[in-house]
Amino acid sequence: LLKRLKNITEQLSDEDVEPHSPHYPGLSSLATSLVSVNDDDDTSYIYLNHKDKDVRLHSVLACMELFYIYAPEPPWNEDEIIEIFQQMIRQLGNLATCIPN
């Protein structure tokens, strides 16, 4: 999962991606998947609240790339956008405890 998310993030950031281009037909599905919720709990986002911190980080990174691609019309509703930004703030907070390589 982490390897796929890293690949997605790299692909989204490296290329000139257009949101409604026939070359990238899965962008809206990707946006939907990144904010999908658990079937058991409608408030728990599968990737944004994943138990692995790197999965959470790369999910947020992919969302940020999609914000850039879809600007000024994000592909999510207000609640999903709030969850993305809350997770982004948590990820930025984690920088305080990171040890540089």
N, C-alpha and C positions, 0 to 999 in steps of 0.2 A: 504494500500500500504506500509506504513512504517513498519508495523508488518511483512509483507512478506519479505521486504528487510532485516530487522534485522534477520529473520529466515534464509534467504539465506546466509547472511554473516556468521552467526554462524555455519551453516552446512559446508560451504566451509572451514572455519578455523579449525573446530574441527576434521575433518576426513582426512584420507589419500586418497585424491581424485585423480584419474587418468583421464586425459582429454579424452581418447578414450575407457574408460571402459564401458562395458555393464551395470554396476551398476549405471552409471550416464549418461544416454543417452541425457539428455537435456542441457548439459553444453554449447555446441555451440549455441543453441537457446537462452540460458540465456545471453551469451556474446553478441549476436546480439541484443537482446532486450534492454540491458543496454545502448546501443549507438544508439537506434532507434531515428529517427527524426520525428517531426510533419509533417503530410501530407500537412498542409497549408504552412509550412516554412521549406525548406530543410536544413536550417542551425541551427535550434533550436532543440536541443536534449531533448527528453521528460523527461528523468530521471536526466540527468546531469545538466540540466537547469530548473529543476522543481521549482515551486514557494515556496515550503516548504524546508527550509534549512536542515532538518533532512533527507528528501528523497534524496537530493543532497549528503549529507554526506555518507549515507549508500549505495548509488549507487557507489560512488567512492571507498568505502571500498570493495564492492563486486568486482569491477574491479581490485583492487589491489590483492585480493585473486586469481582472474582468471589469472592475470599476473604471479603469483607464480606457479599456477597449470600448465599453458601452457608454461612456460619458457623452452627454449629460443625463442619459436615461438609464439608471442601473436596472439590472434584470431581476431585482428582488423587491419584495414588499417592505413596508416600513419596519415591521417586527424583525424580519430577517436582516435588514441593514443594521438595526440596533444591535442585534446579536453579533454580527460580524465586527462592528466597531468595539463592542465590549471585549470580545476575544482579542482584538488587536491591541487594546489598551493593556490587557493582561499579559500579552506577549512582550510588549514594550517594558512592562514592569519586571519581567524576567531578566531583562538586560542587566539589572542591578546586581544579580547574583551570578552572572556569567564570568567565567575565567577566560581571558584572551589566550588564543593558541600560540 
